[in-house]
Amino acid sequence: MNPILLAGTIIVNLALISYAVGIIGEQRSHRVSSTVLTFLVVGVVLDVTATACMIAGSSRGPFTPHGLLGFSSLAAMLSETFFAWRHRKANGDDVVPMWLHRWSRIAFGWWLVAYVTGALLVMSARQAA
């Protein structure tokens, strides 16, 4: 496997862990703690890095169906992190509003769809080779 794609694969797995810890923490507590916010921010940074690696290592370019799915899911998690940060700044440790609680699940679910489709593409490419 291309070393840049391998790095991207490792980094996107770390993003998955970071996002999952952040979102599950918010879903359980209904709050955006500093720990939740840290994991979301780290997840976004890792996701942007992984996306850059995937684009650099791919021969297909960024505008494939999976690429567009990936960009939209990154945008969803970026907006989730922004909304969580904004809530934390304005309200401290208060309970998150229901719309943000739901948006967290939707954004993370959409990101998981992109993650799983990427994994399936890699597995199908390996079987074809």
N, C-alpha and C positions, 0 to 999 in steps of 0.2 A: 504494500500500500504506500502511496505517496506520503512522505514524511509530513507535509503540510496538512494533508487530509487526516493523517493519524493524530496530529496535534489538535486539530479541530474537533475530532471525535472525542478525544480525552477531555478537552475543555468543555464541550457541550454536555458531557456527562456530569462534570462538576457544576455546570449551570443548572442542570436538572436537580441535583442535590440541594443546591443553594435556594433555588426557587421553591422546591418542595418544603424545605424547612420554614421558609418565610411565610408561604401561603398557609400551610398547616397550622403554624403558630397563630396567624391572624384568625383563621377559621375556628380554632378551638377557644381562643380567648376573646374574640370579637374586638380586639384592640391592636393598634399598631405600636408595639413596643420598640425600643431602640434596637433590640435583637432582631425582631421581624424586619425592620427597615434595613438593617445592615445586611441581612441575608438577601433581601430583594435587590439592593444596590449591587452587591457582589454578583448576584445572578445575572443582572443586566450587563455588567462589565464583562463577565465570562461569556455571555451569549453574543455580545457584539464581537468579542475576540474570536469566538468559534465561527461566527458567520463570516468574518474576514478571512479566516483560514480556509473555510469551505469554498469561498469564492476564488481565492488565490490558487487553491489546489485543484479546482475543477476545470475540466476542459470544455464544459458546456456553457459557462458564463452564468451570471446571476439571475437572468430572467427566464427561468424554467418554471413549470408549474410548482415544483417543490420550492424553488427559490422565492416565488411570490407568496406562497404559503408561509415560508419561514420569515420573510420580511413582515408580513401582516401579524404573525404571532409575536415577533420581537416588538413590534409597535404596540401590541396589546399589553405585553408585560412592561414595556417602558411607560405606558400610560398608567398602568396599575401602580407601578412604583412611584410615579409622580403624584398620583392621587393619594397614595398612602403617606408620602412625605408631606404633602400639603395638609392632610388631616392631622398628622402628628404635630406639625408646626403650629397650626391654628388651635388645636384642641388638646394637645398633650396626650395623655394616656386614656382619654375618654373612649367610650365604646364607639366603634365605627358605625356610620349610618348604613341602613340595609342595602342601599344601592351599591355602596363600596364593597360590602361583604359579598354581595352577589357578583359584582364585576370581578372580584378577585378569583372566584371560581370559574367564571366564564373565560377570563384571560388565560388563566393557568390551563384550563381544559383545552383551549385553542392551541396553546403552546405545546401541550402534550400530543395533540394531533400532528403537528409539524414534526415533533421529535420522533414519534412512532413511524410516520411515513418516511422520514429520512433513514431510520434504521431498516425499514423494509426495503428501501431502494438499495441500500448497501448490501443487504443479504441477497437480494435477487441478482445484483451485479456479480457477486462472488459465485453464485451458483451457475451463472451464464458463462463465466470465465473458465 
